[in-house]
Amino acid sequence: MKEMSRYCKAYLVKDLRRFPEWERHAAPKQSASGADDEAGTTRWSDEDFLFLQEDYSVTNGIFLGENVVFDRITDVWKQFCQDRLKFSPHRFPPASATQSDTTEPGTPSATAANPQRDVSSG
């Protein structure tokens, strides 16, 4: 079964490329047609979107651990994500928390209260 993370956010590849180690460690894009080019892959365009997951991996889709493009998780990468990309997955409750744990009756939901939240499993 596919697993959605509690929090992920879409970024343009051009923003992810600002990280100095991106080009060296990011997986290339697979050919959409199934017909391989010379290397069997193509280069990500600056306008492609990828998803930064709560565990700081980057995927080509919203599911955690699938179609992983970048998973070299270091303190330097985390700092880049927090400072340059303004990524902050830890401001949300862990996936094990229930909706009633995070909101009070009559108050907006966590999603409504945090409109920057891009993708959520609940």
Secondary structure, 3 states (H helix, E strand, C coil): CCCECCCEEEEEHHHHCCCCCHHHHCCCEECCCCCCCCCCEECCCCCCEEEEECCCCEECCCECCCCEEECCCCHHHHHHHHHCCCCCHHHCCCCCCCHHHHCCCCCCCHHHHCCCCCECCC
